[in-house]
């Protein structure tokens, strides 16, 4: 009985994903099924629908449910200077190469609510590269982009952000970059001076410029293999020879169709360098 229920539920999920694509042009059809199933079950239960099919009917006829569904379907879990050793490796090993460029473009793909973006901007400011850099912060979730652009976070998270910044080799105090009040901290608007916020889907959109560094961390773990290859192909096309790609701790290029286009740069931190043509 349970097996039959799960088979029916998987059919319902695929129909819902098709509906979201054809109705709203959001494509989750090649996301990892186990992850999508878990998130949609949570959405169905918390929103009070008896079945995924009922949720689909609502999504088709009520556009107001789309942003609610996107909160479940897109992962918005991050922190500033997450995995401090990753940012320390960028500071110590990647930045010396980036200094040789007269101008820089950095792409934070799947920027979520902006924590990784601000980590990069602060690091580049501390290293004297902010003024010559344009940062592209992209995500498919408009609510997440709006939060990233606001630069507002719960004050209770600042202690973790501050400790991560210190462990990442921070040269200043994180408190130099925000002011606090009413249990919120607001990061200074000057940090957004060189930032372009834009919606962009790794599933359906194309490359929009040449980048010297692409950071896409903890996004592709939710993709199936074909979609992972598509995303890595986009990054390959965006990076010139010797450009850099940073992935999450649980992500790898090892099994990608584009693996030969990259070489390990800092293997333990999943930082790769674009190989020559």
N, C-alpha and C positions, 0 to 999 in steps of 0.2 A: 504493500500500500504506500509506504514511504517512497519507494523507488518510482512508482507511478506518479505520485504527487510532485516529485522533483523533476521528472520529465516534462510534466505539464507546466510546471513553474518555469522551466528553462524556455519552453515555447513562448510563454507569456512575456518573459524578459526580452527575448529576441524581437517579438512584435512591438514591445514598448520602445526598444532602441531604434527600430525602424521608424516608428511613429515620430520620435524626437528628431530623427534625421530629416525626414520628409516634411515635417511641420515647421521645425525651427532651425534646421541645418546645423544641429549639434550632433557630431558623429562619435558615439561611444561603442560602435558595433565591433570594433577590434580590440577593445579593452579586455583584459584577462577576465574570464567568465566568473571565476571564484570570487574575485574582488567585487565585480558588478553585482553578483547575486547577493553578497553580504550587505552591500550598501542599499540595494533596492528593498531587501527584506526589512532593513531598519527604517527606511522611508515609509514603506507600507504600514508597518506597525505603529510608528510614531504619528503618522498623519491620519491613522484610523481607517484605512481601506481594508476590506476583507480579502481582496486578491490583487495581484499585480495587474490583472486585466481592468479592474476598477480604477486603479491608479492611471493606467493608460488612457482610459476613457476621459478621465478628468484632465489629463495633460493635453489631449487633443482638443478639447472644447474650452479650456480655461487657461489662457496665456499667463495668468497671474501665478500659476503653479510652477512655471518654468524656473524662475530664480530659486524657488524652494527646492526643486529637484536637483538643480545644479549644486546646491550646498552639499547634498548627499553624494552626488556623482563625482565631484572634484574634491580632492584631498587638500584641506587647508591647514595642515599641521606643519609648522616650521618654527624656527627660532633664529635670532641673530647670531651670526658666527657659529652656526650649528656645525659640529665636528671641527673644533678649533684647529686641529692639525692640518685640515684642508686649507684653511685660510693662511696658516703659518707657512705652508708650502708655497702658496701663491706669492706671499710676501717675499719669501727668501729665494725662491727658485724661478718663478715666472716673471715677477716684476722686473728683474734685471734685463730680461729680453724685451719686455714691453717698453722699457725706457728708450729703446733705440728707435721707436716710431715717433714721427712728428705729431700724429693724431691717432686716436684709438677709438674703436667701437666694441662695446661689450654687450653681449646678449644674455640676459637672465631669462631663460625659457621656462615657462611654468612658474612665474614669480610668486604665485599665490598672493598672500596679503602683504608681501613686500619685505619680509625680514632679511632674506638673502640679498635683495637689492641694496638695502641700506648698509648691509655689511660690506658690500663691494664699494659703495661710494665712500664710506668712512675709511676703508683701507686705502683706497686710491688717494683720498685727501691726505692721509697721513704720509703717503709716499710721494706726494707732490705731483700726482698724475691726473687729478680730477679735472683740472681746467682744460686739458687736451683730450678729454674722453667724453664720448656720448654713450650713455647707458640705455639700452632698450629693455624695458620690462614688459613681458608679454604673458598673457594667460587667456584661457577661454571663458573664464568666469567674470562677468562684469562687476559683480559685487566684490569679488576679491581684488580686482583692479582698483575699484573705488576706495577700498580700505587701504591698499598700498599707497595710493596717491594722497590719502589723508595723513599717513604717518602716525596714526594714533594707536597705542597699545595699552593693555592693562598694566597698571603700575606694578602689580605683583610679579610680572614677568621680567622686570628690569634687573633683578638680582642675577638671574640666570644669564641674561644678555651681557651683563657687565663682566661676569666671570668668564664667559666664552671669549669676549673681546680681549681680556687680559691674557688668557691662555693662547690666543691667536697671535700674540706679539704686539698687541695694541700699544701705540706710542703716546696716546693721550688718555684722558678719562672719558668714558662713554657719556658721562653726565654733561660734557661740553656740548653735546649734540642734541639735547632735548630739554624741555622744561615740563614740570609735572604739576598736577592739580586735579582734584576731584577723582582720585584713584585712577587717573590716566596719565600717560606721558605722551607728549607730542614732539616728534622729531622736527628739527628746524627745517623750514621751507628751503633754505639754501642747499640742502642735500638733494633737492629735486630740480635744481637749476639746470643740470645737465642730463636730465632723465626724460625719455620718451615712453609714455605708457600706451599700450595698444593691445587690443584683443588679437590673438593669433592662435590658430589650432595647428598642432603638430600632425593632426590627422588629415586635414583637408587643405591647409594653406601652403604656400611656397616660401622660398627664401626671399627676404626683402632687402638684403644688402650684404656686403663683405664685412666680416667681423674678425677681430684679432683674438677674442676669447669668447667662447660659448660655455655657460654654466647651466646645466640642466640636471638637477639632482633630485633623486627620489620621485621622479615622474614616470620614467619608463618601466619601473617595476609593476605598474598597473596596466601595461600594454602587453598584447600577445606578441609573438616573435615577428610576424610580418610588420606590425605597426612599429615595433622597436627598430626594425631595419629602415622603415620609412623615415623615422625621426633622425636616426644616425646619418642617413643619406642627406637630409636637409642640412645637418651640421657640417658634414663633409663639404657640401656645396657652398656653405657660407664662409668657410675658413680658407684663407690662402695658405700656401706652403709655410710651414712652421707655426701656423696659428694653433691655439690651444683649446682643448675640450675638457671640461670637468664634469664627471658623473658622480652619482651617489655611491655610498659605501657598498651597497648590495647590487650595483649595476656593473656591467662589463661589456667590452667590445669583442670579447673572445669568440663568441659564436655568431657575430654579425657578418652579413654579406659584405660589409664595408670595412672589415677589420684591417685589411691590408693598406687602407688609406691612412692609417694612424700608426704611431709607434708610442710605446710607453715613455712618459716623461718623468712622472713621479708615480710609480706603480702602486705603492701602498695607499695613495690618496686618490687613485682613479683619475689622474690628470694625464691626458694624452696630447700628443703633438701631431699636427697634420703632416703627413709625409709628402714628398714631392710627387709630381704627376708621373 
